[in-house]
Amino acid sequence: MEKHGYGPDNRLAVKVATRNIAQYRGPAIILIDQMKEIYIDGELDAVETANWFPKIAPQGLHGRRQPVGHLQMSRALA
């Protein structure tokens, strides 16, 4: 990280999104804690389960959601 300009006085800020379930929150908190050692400050974004898939689903043109397979095939063809 220091090679890329990050250090104790210039830390990288990231948001770690996870479902708001204990079995997912725990590992996310551990990850955030471990990232501090390499100058990355993580913020936990606990998302309710009902909102999880809409949050991570890819969006197509005009804000319409596209099936995940569509996105993967598009990348494979590119």
Helices and strands as residue ranges (DSSP letters): G 2-4, E 12-19, H 22-35, G 36-38, E 40-47, H 49-56, G 61-63, H 68-77
